[in-house]
Amino acid sequence: MTSVPHEPSLDVRHAWLRVREMWASLAITVMWLAVLVDAIWGPDITSNTPGGTSSSVPSAVGVALFATLGTWAVAKYGLDSKKRD
């Protein structure tokens, strides 16, 4: 009589929690939603010089810079096709 070893059973109800690509895409989506919210309701970054010159830049520009860096990092490591142990 022979026995066949069984693979460890995967709980199908919670299998989606282990999908790395889903979490990476969710993180990227939330980063850019933060940029959108800041662009709509965020304040401007203003600069006043002693000569009376003033300038303003939307704060979403700075948030978008960091969201770009974060997107690059999450995409590189979260959407990598290599299997990590």
C-alpha positions in Angstrom: 0.0 0.0 0.0 1.4 3.4 -1.0 0.5 6.8 0.4 0.5 10.0 -1.5 1.7 13.1 0.4 -0.7 15.9 0.2 0.1 19.5 -0.5 -0.7 21.8 2.4 -4.3 22.9 2.0 -4.7 26.5 1.2 -7.6 28.3 2.9 -9.4 29.5 -0.1 -11.4 32.1 1.8 -8.3 34.0 2.8 -6.1 33.3 -0.2 -6.5 36.8 -1.5 -4.7 38.1 1.6 -1.5 36.5 0.3 -1.5 38.1 -3.1 1.4 40.5 -3.1 0.4 42.2 -6.4 -3.0 43.2 -5.0 -1.4 44.9 -1.9 1.1 46.7 -4.1 -1.5 48.0 -6.4 -3.7 49.1 -3.4 -0.7 50.9 -1.9 0.0 52.8 -5.2 -3.7 53.7 -5.5 -3.9 55.1 -2.0 -0.7 57.1 -2.6 -2.2 58.8 -5.7 -5.6 59.3 -4.0 -3.7 61.2 -1.3 -2.2 63.4 -4.1 -5.7 63.9 -5.5 -7.2 64.9 -2.1 -4.3 67.3 -1.4 -4.7 68.8 -4.9 -8.4 69.5 -4.3 -8.4 70.5 -0.6 -4.8 71.1 0.2 -3.2 74.6 0.8 -0.7 76.3 -1.3 3.0 76.7 -0.3 3.6 80.4 -0.3 6.9 82.3 -0.2 7.3 86.0 0.5 10.6 87.8 0.1 11.6 91.0 1.9 11.4 92.8 -1.4 7.6 92.2 -1.6 7.7 89.4 -4.2 5.5 86.4 -3.4 5.0 83.1 -5.1 2.8 80.1 -4.4 2.9 76.5 -5.5 0.2 73.9 -4.8 1.2 71.6 -2.0 0.2 68.7 -4.2 3.4 69.2 -6.2 5.5 68.1 -3.2 3.1 65.2 -2.3 3.2 64.1 -6.0 7.0 64.0 -5.9 7.0 61.7 -2.9 4.1 59.6 -4.4 6.3 59.1 -7.5 9.2 57.9 -5.4 6.9 55.7 -3.4 5.2 54.3 -6.6 8.6 53.4 -8.0 9.7 51.6 -4.8 6.4 49.7 -4.4 6.3 48.7 -8.1 9.9 47.5 -8.1 9.6 45.3 -5.0 5.8 44.6 -4.9 5.2 43.8 -8.5 8.5 41.9 -9.0 7.9 38.7 -10.9 10.6 36.9 -9.0 9.4 34.6 -6.3 10.6 35.7 -2.8 11.0 33.2 0.0 
